[in-house]
Structure formats: structure tokens, C-alpha cells
């Protein structure tokens, strides 16, 4: 892999993983703030299960109906983005075998478990943009929400 390409992969992967860690913090913080559970009760759950637990408490948040609906959509988006995070975290970057036969090698991250899960630089860049917007809105909604009495 050329140095420029390596740096581009490194920067995008790093930015994605750091932003996803912020999402995980937001979800944990919201569970602590809006549920009756303590951190020890959900800390070992996989991400999608923590997100789904939080869904159960959205009705306890003082948010408008449209904000609650938006928060449910954000939860769906986060579970989708978690698939990208898992593909990145658990699989190496490699040269696509298909690309060798096309005389144009391209790099990708392909899941060993799910061959349909392929992350290219373009995919990663687009998903990072989506993650950034989603995390910022999640932060805003959770930050503005209070308990409904």
C-alpha cells in the first residue's frame, strides 16, 4: 500500500473509531441518566442491546414527539453504523482479489464472517460523515432531554 493511501486509511479509521467511542459514551450516559439501571447492569452488553435498552426509555425523556421519533431513527442509524465499526475493528485492510483481475487494485476491508460487508475508502468516508452528523444530533437530543415527571 502506498504511503498516501495508508495515511488516508489511517486517518479515516481513526476518526471513525474515535467518533464511535463518543457515541458509545452517549448511549451509556443516557442509560445511566434515563433508566433505573446502574452501569454494571449493562456495561458488558453488546452495543445493539444497549441501544435497544435505551429505546425503552425514550418515552421517559422530556422531548417533543418529533424529537422522540428522530431519536428512534438515530438508534436505527447507530446500529447500522455499528456494523461498519465491527468490520473495521475485526478485519484487516487487504487488496481486493476481484480488483486484481480488473488490472486496478483497490484496498478494502472485507468481513470474514459476512462477505457482503465491504468497506472501501469511499464507503468509510461517507459513513464517517453520517456518523458525525448522527453523533452530534444524538448529543444534542440527549443533552436537552430531561426526565418527564
VMD Tcl script that draws the C-alpha trace (Angstrom):
set ca {
  {0.00 0.00 0.00}
  {1.36 3.42 -0.91}
  {2.14 5.83 1.91}
  {-0.55 8.34 0.86}
  {-3.19 5.62 0.75}
  {-2.05 4.24 4.12}
  {-2.31 7.69 5.69}
  {-5.79 8.19 4.24}
  {-6.97 4.83 5.62}
  {-5.33 5.54 8.99}
  {-6.95 8.95 9.31}
  {-10.43 7.80 8.32}
  {-10.32 4.68 10.51}
  {-9.05 6.70 13.46}
  {-11.68 9.41 13.05}
  {-14.46 6.84 12.69}
  {-13.40 4.82 15.73}
  {-12.95 7.90 17.93}
  {-16.36 9.26 16.92}
  {-17.96 5.87 17.52}
  {-16.43 5.78 21.01}
  {-18.18 9.10 21.64}
  {-21.46 7.51 20.56}
  {-20.90 4.61 22.93}
  {-20.30 7.08 25.76}
  {-23.51 8.98 24.87}
  {-25.53 5.75 24.93}
  {-24.05 4.69 28.28}
  {-24.58 8.15 29.76}
  {-28.21 8.18 28.57}
  {-28.84 4.75 30.07}
  {-27.46 5.95 33.39}
  {-29.49 9.15 33.27}
  {-32.81 7.83 31.95}
  {-33.09 4.26 33.20}
  {-33.25 2.71 36.62}
  {-30.22 0.53 35.88}
  {-26.70 1.18 37.06}
  {-23.71 0.94 34.76}
  {-22.78 -2.56 35.94}
  {-26.07 -3.93 34.64}
  {-25.41 -3.04 31.00}
  {-21.67 -2.43 30.63}
  {-21.00 -5.89 29.16}
  {-23.90 -5.87 26.72}
  {-23.11 -5.57 23.04}
  {-23.77 -2.18 21.52}
  {-27.04 -3.06 19.77}
  {-28.50 -4.40 23.02}
  {-27.55 -1.19 24.86}
  {-29.15 0.86 22.09}
  {-32.30 -1.24 22.26}
  {-32.40 -0.85 26.06}
  {-32.22 2.90 25.61}
  {-35.15 2.76 23.16}
  {-37.29 1.53 26.06}
  {-36.59 4.74 27.98}
  {-37.14 7.30 25.22}
  {-40.71 7.71 26.44}
  {-39.29 8.80 29.83}
  {-37.45 11.70 28.19}
  {-38.98 15.12 28.01}
  {-38.76 15.54 24.24}
  {-41.29 16.53 21.62}
  {-42.97 13.78 19.62}
  {-40.85 14.66 16.59}
  {-37.67 14.59 18.69}
  {-38.60 11.17 20.08}
  {-39.22 9.93 16.56}
  {-35.89 11.37 15.45}
  {-34.14 9.67 18.37}
  {-35.63 6.31 17.32}
  {-34.30 6.91 13.77}
  {-30.88 7.77 15.21}
  {-30.90 4.45 17.08}
  {-31.55 2.62 13.79}
  {-28.70 4.52 12.13}
  {-26.34 3.76 15.00}
  {-26.97 0.02 14.76}
  {-26.22 0.21 11.02}
  {-23.03 2.20 11.71}
  {-22.02 -0.35 14.36}
  {-21.77 -2.93 11.57}
  {-19.17 -0.72 9.86}
  {-17.34 -0.28 13.17}
  {-17.25 -4.04 13.67}
  {-16.00 -4.68 10.15}
  {-13.22 -2.13 10.66}
  {-12.28 -3.36 14.13}
  {-12.17 -7.07 13.37}
  {-10.82 -7.36 9.82}
  {-7.62 -6.31 8.05}
  {-7.31 -3.98 5.09}
  {-6.39 -6.01 2.02}
  {-6.16 -5.79 -1.70}
  {-9.41 -6.86 -3.32}
  {-8.97 -10.11 -5.22}
  {-11.63 -9.04 -7.71}
  {-9.71 -5.87 -8.47}
  {-6.57 -7.78 -9.45}
  {-8.40 -9.24 -12.44}
  {-9.51 -5.77 -13.50}
  {-5.91 -4.52 -13.56}
  {-6.78 -1.89 -10.97}
  {-6.03 -2.93 -7.42}
  {-8.07 -1.29 -4.72}
  {-7.90 -1.64 -0.97}
  {-10.86 -2.67 1.12}
  {-11.87 -4.11 4.44}
  {-13.98 -7.21 3.95}
  {-15.63 -9.04 6.81}
  {-14.50 -12.62 7.19}
  {-17.94 -13.53 8.60}
  {-20.08 -11.63 6.11}
  {-18.63 -11.35 2.61}
  {-21.30 -8.76 1.76}
  {-19.79 -6.36 4.30}
  {-17.12 -4.48 2.36}
  {-15.67 -1.12 3.38}
  {-13.78 0.94 0.83}
  {-12.29 4.37 1.37}
  {-15.34 5.96 -0.25}
  {-17.74 3.94 1.90}
  {-15.76 4.77 5.04}
  {-15.65 8.47 4.20}
  {-19.43 8.55 3.63}
  {-20.16 6.57 6.80}
  {-17.87 8.85 8.82}
  {-19.83 11.87 7.59}
  {-23.09 10.19 8.56}
  {-21.67 9.18 11.95}
  {-20.53 12.73 12.69}
  {-23.96 14.22 11.95}
  {-25.73 11.42 13.84}
  {-23.50 11.70 16.91}
  {-23.87 15.48 17.04}
  {-27.67 15.23 16.92}
  {-27.68 12.38 19.48}
  {-25.57 14.53 21.79}
  {-27.94 17.46 21.34}
  {-31.12 15.44 21.93}
  {-29.77 13.56 24.95}
  {-28.27 16.76 26.35}
  {-31.54 18.64 26.09}
  {-33.75 15.83 27.35}
  {-34.84 15.68 30.95}
  {-36.99 13.22 32.85}
  {-40.67 13.54 32.23}
  {-42.43 13.71 35.59}
}
mol new
graphics top color blue
foreach p $ca { graphics top sphere $p radius 0.5 }
foreach p [lrange $ca 0 end-1] q [lrange $ca 1 end] { graphics top cylinder $p $q radius 0.2 }
display resetview
